[in-house]
Each structure stands twice: as structure tokens, then as C-alpha cells.
């Protein structure tokens, strides 16, 4: 059963706790009525069930997913209850690195990184290449990114001349690079030698191994954006691909203003209800990354004034409503379960 915007929706959120030697992890799982729960949707045998909260509302609108009383007599105590989530999402600060003047790497240093995944552009294999690049340090990663950009630009020139569609080029370029020097040289000479069997969902990520390595080297709250000689072409390809899509829609009488499915994010906050403090979890519709005024407005529309939060536990929304883990709280703590539950968890009345 698919839940669509406008449908009545209801279900239960289950809160659980897992203890390890140095951490305490709380998980909130949403179980929607009418959707069968699989084994992984439910707390495991190592989890303590803290409580359940029944919710209801309309899909496509904000929902209150958890509402529990907090044992706090002041806003300061409420902050002590709330703070400390290591899993909370922080909007990263962007750092731009201009690699356009960096010296290209010799083939003997560039291609071994490419060869390490063995021609497979899977998430696990590209991560291996990223780690190897990061291990060589920031200067190497910057030069690797620029070298990849130079080779991507060469391939793009050839593909453009051969009439390849913009929407295909990034995946084709990435898949070609991933096959190594011999295949790169062959496709550069003759783009028709490209073999579609080299393609995978993450093929284009080969181009960005250097940038992703730099993000590994930087602080977790920083996002590195690397400008290479290929960056201008990259943006042009994306614009052309969008234009091609719009043109195709017009040619096939497909409306371009079709209402898209909403995306959802989960926020957590403590609100003050005239001296009574409540911990609440909200499903927000099309929420931005930062807990700005619109998010605060939605949270407070359910009653009360925010005194702690709001916070998100992920960087982006999900496109549908289904049974899954929706929020995580992770704290460094070795407190016994009873002490931790008393200090940091709430249960519905």
C-alpha cells in the first residue's frame, strides 16, 4: 500500500534504547497502519523498548510523531535533558578549493587510484579509492581531482563531437575512467568503443574521488567543493540535460508543472507548555536543512514555545512514508539503563 499526499495516515512510533560500553543509542521507528512490519522495522532483542506513541493526521502535512513529558522544572534543566545528541545534523560549512592551477599528476600516480576498485563503480569500491587518495594527503587529493577533471574534459569533448546526449555523459565519463588507462585511451580515440556493461549507478562518482577524499580529510561539519578545469563543463552538462528533459516533455505532451511528491524530514525539540516541558518529534514537509524560522513556526503550531532544539538527525528528507527508523539519538554515556532513561527519555502520558 502506497501512502499518497492527502491520504489519512496513522500509526505508532516505537522508541527503544541500545546500550554499549561507552554509548547509549535511542531509535524511533515509525510503523504506519496498513503497512506490514518486517523484522528490521521492529526493535531487536538487544534493545529496551522505552515506549510507544500513536499518531494520526494527513499525509503531506506535518505530523506529531512523539509527545512525552520531560522531568524538568526550568528551561535550563530541559536543555540538560535535550543536549548531547552526537547524531544531530549540522549544516556543513562549504569550503571551495580552486584546483584549476594545480599540477596534473603523472600517470604512474593517477591511475593506481583508479585501478584499485578493479573497474567496479560500486559504493564500497569507490570508497576504497577515496581512502587511498586521502591517505596521500590534501595536496595529492587536490592534484588528483584536477587530473581527473582534465581527463573528464578530454572525454567530454570527444562525446560532444560524437553527438552524445548531455544526460549520459557524466556516467559514461566516470565508467570509462574506472576501467583504467587502456580503456580511457580507446574511448578517447573512438567513443563508439564504449561498452555499456561498464555502467553502474555510481559510475559518475569516479570523477569526484579527489573531492570526496578531501571531504574525508576535513572536519565533519565542512563540505569541500573542488573547482577543476571540468567544473564549468559539468555545470553546462547539467543545464543541457535539464533543457533536453523539458524539450522531451513538450514533444510528448507531458505537463511540466506536475505536482511532485513531498519530501519529509524529522525534527526533535522540547517545548514549554506554560511551565510543563514536552519532548516532541515532528514529521516536517519539505523542510530545509537548518532549523530556521519556518521549522520553528511548524513545531510551535502544535502548541508551546521551543526551549531546546529543533534538531535533525539526517541531512535530507525521504520521499515517501513507509515503515523505517526515522530518528536517532546517540550519546556518550556509561550510565545504567534506569539512570539514562530517567535523565534523557520521555514517555507519552
N, C-alpha and C positions, 0 to 999 in steps of 0.2 A: 504494500500500500504506500503510495507516494503522497506526502502531505504538500498541498499547494497553498500559495498565498490566498488568504480569505477563508480557508477551512477552519472549523472549530478544532482546537487542539487541546489535549490534556495528557497527563502522565504523572510520573513520580521521579523525583531526583533522590538518589541514594548517596549518602555521604559515608566515606569509610576512611580508616586510618591504617597505615602500614608503618611499623617500627623497624629501624635498623640501628646499628651501634651508635651512629652519630647523627642520624636524621629522622625526622617524622614527616611523612608524606600523607596528605589528605587528598582524596579524589572525590569529585562529584560526577556521578553518572546520570544521564537523562534516559529514562525509559518511557517512550511515547505509547499511549494506548493505541492498540490496533497493530502495533509492530512487534513481531515475535522477538523475544530476547535470546540472543545467542550466549554461549558460555562466557565469552570475553566481555559481554556487556555487564556482567554481574561481579560483585566483589569476590576476590579469590579467597582461598582457605587461610591465607596469611593476613587477611585484612579484618579489622574490627569495624563492624557497622555502627556508625555514630547515630544515624537517624535517617528518616525519610520525610520528604515534603511533597505533598500533592499540589500540582499546578494546573491551571487551565486558562485558556484565552483564545486568541485568533492567530493563526499562522500568518506571518508577515507583519505582525505588530509586536511590540516589546512585551516580554513575559517576565513575571516574578517567579524565579525558579527555586529560591530558598529564602526563608524568613524565620530567623531564630533569635531568641532573647540572649543578650550579652550581659554577663555578670560584671557590670562596670557602673560606678557611681559618678563618673565625670568623663569629659572628653579625653583627658589625659589617660585615664585608665582604658578607655575604648581604643586609643592608639596603641597602648601596650598589648591589648588583645589582638589587634589587627596586624601590626607591623611584623616584618621578618620573613616575608614570603620570597624565597630565592628564585621562584619560578615566575615571578611577575615580569611582565613585558615592559621594557623601557624603549621608547622610540630612539633608534640609533642616531648618532651624530654622523653626518656624511663628511668624509674626507676625500677630496679629489686629488689624485696623483696624476700629474702630467708626464706620461711616459713617451711622448711623441719625439723627444730628442734623445732618448736612451739608446745606447749602442745595442745593436742586434747581437744575439748570442750566436756563436759558431754552431754549425750543425751537430758537432760532437757533444755539445752541452744541451741543445734544444731537444733533439729527437729522443734521447733516452727517457725523458719525462713522458713523452707521447707514447713510447713503446711499452711503458710499464703496465698499462691496463690491457695489453695484448689485443688491441683492436676492438675492445668491447667498451661501449659508452654507456655503462650502467652506473647507477648511483655509487655503488661500492667501488668500482674501478676508477671512476673519476676522482673520488675522494682519495684513493691511493696516490694518484698523480698530484693532487693538491698537497698532500702531506709531504711528498718527496720535494716538491717545489718550495714549500715553506721551510723545510729543513735546511735549504741552502741560503736562507736569509732574505731580507727585504730587497736589497739591490738586485739579487738574482731574479726574484719574482717579478720585479718591475721590468727588467730586461726580457724575461721570458714572455711577459704579457705583450710587450712591444713586438717581439719577434713573431709571436702568434698573430698579432694584428697585421704585420707585413705580409705574412703568408696567406692570411684570410683575404686581404685586399687583392693579392695576385689571383686567387681563385675566383673572387667575385668579379674581377674584370673579365676573366675568361667566360664565366657563366653568363654575365650580361651580354657579351658579344655573341654567345650562342643562343640567346633568347630565353634563358631560364626565368621562370617567374620569381618575383621577389620573395613571395611567401615560402618558397622551397629552399632558398639559398643558404640560410643560416644552418639548417640541418645538414644540407649537402656539404657545406664547407667543413663543419665540425666532424662529420663522419669521414670525410676524405682525410683530414689531418690525423684522425685517430688511427688510420691504417698505416701511417708511417711515411718515411721519405719516398720510397719507391712508388707508392700509390699516389702520393701528392704530386710527384713529378709527372706521372702518367696522366692524371686528370688535368693537370695544368696544360699539358700538350693537347689533350683530346678529352673534353668534358663528357663525350659520349661513352668513355670508358668507365664512368662512374657506375657502380653496382649498387642497386637499391637494397641489397641484402646487408650492406654495411650500416643502414639506418637503424636508429633506436630512438626512443622517446627523448633521451637526454643527449643526443648527438651534438647539438649546438653548444653544449656546455664545455666541449673540448676547447673552444675558442677562449673561454673565460677562466681556464685553470689558473693562470697567473693572478688574476684579480681575486679569485676565491682563496688562493694561498695567502695573499696579503690580508684578507679578512681573518684568516686563521691566526696570523701574526699579531693583529691589532687587538685592542680591548673589545670585550663583548658588546659594549654599548656604542661601538663605532662601526660605520659601514663605509668601506673603501670603494670608491668609484674611480677606475683607471681609464684615462683618456689615452688611446693609442691612435696610430695612423688609420686604424679601421673604424674608429668610433663614429666619424661623420658618415661613412658609408653604411654602418649599422643602422643609424637613425634614418637614413634615406630609404633603406630596405624596408624598415618597419612602416614608414609613411606610404611607400608604394604598395606594400601588402594590404594596408587598410584601404587604400584607394581602389585596388583591384577587387577587394571584397565588396565594397559599396557598389562598384560598377556591375559586378556579377549579380548582386541583389536586384539592381534596377533592371538588368536584362531578363531576369527570371521573375519579375513582378513580386519580389519578396519585400514586404514593408521593412523599412529601416528603423522604424520607431516602435518595434515590438517591445512590450514591457518585459524587461529582464527579471529573472528570479532574484529576490533579495538575498543578500548575504547576511550572516549573523555573527555576532561576537558576544562573548560573555564577560560581564563586569562584576566585580565584588566591591562592596562598600559597607561601612557602618553608618547608620543614620540615627539621629536623635529625634525621638518622638516625645517631645515635652518631658525630657528627663529620663525617658526609657530608651535604652540603646538596643538596636536591632542589627544583626548581621544579615545582609541580603545579597543574593545572587540574581543577576538580571540577564536575560537574553535581549540583546540590542540589535536593531535592524540597521544595516549599512553604517555601522559606527566607524568613526575614524580611528587612527592609531593612538592618538593622545586623548587622555581623559579631560577634554575641554568642556566649554560651556554647554554645548548640545547634549553631551553624555550626562553631565550633572543635571540638566533640566529633565531628561527622561527618568533618571534614577529618582529624583525628588518628586516627580509626578505621581509616584506610588505612595507618597506621604513621607514626612520627616525631612530633616536637613542633614546633609552629608557632614560627618565629622572625621571620617577616615576613608581614604580612597577617593574616587574609584580606581581599581587596578584591573588590568587584563592579564591573562596568563598565556597569551599567544599573540603572534604578530599579525594574524589575519583572520578573517571570518571563514565560515564554511557555508557552502551553497545550498544546503538542504537540511531538513530536520530529520534526524534518524537517531537510533539508539547508539550512544557513544559516551566516552568520558568528555565532559565539557569544561572542566576547570580543575586545576591542580594547585595545591599549596604545599610548598616544601620548606621546611625549617631545619636549621642546625640545632639539634636538641638531643639530649640523652635522658630527658625526664621520663619517669614511668608513665604508662598509658593513662592512668587515672589523673595524674597531675597535669599532663599535657591537655587532656580533654577538658579539665576544669578551667584551664587558663586560656585555651585558644580555640575552642569549638563552641558552637551554639547548637541548640536543638529546637525544632518547632514546638510551639506550645501545645 
